[in-house]
Amino acid sequence: MKRHRIALAGMVVAVALVTAACPGNISHSYKGFTSALEKGAPCAELFDQRERFTGAEDLAKIDADLDRIGCVTRESVRNDR
């Protein structure tokens, strides 16, 4: 019984380590943002995605993209289409 508890604890630790090792922006990459941008996502959706970023470099690129398509607020309408 003690062996099973040790094995279970080891698996829990392993899962925690693997999860912690993944970068926090794995699903929130700039590439993912540009994919939504290219698919015609509305400004509100793009601003929702922007809120998930913290890196200055990504935020600068995202802000430039938003400005380029006329998304100055969540309520804006894209002017690139």
HELIX and SHEET records of a PDB file:
HELIX    1   1 LYS A    2  ALA A   21  1                                  20    
HELIX    2   2 TYR A   30  GLU A   38  1                                   9    
HELIX    3   3 CYS A   43  ARG A   50  1                                   8    
HELIX    4   4 ALA A   56  ARG A   68  1                                  13    
END                                                                             
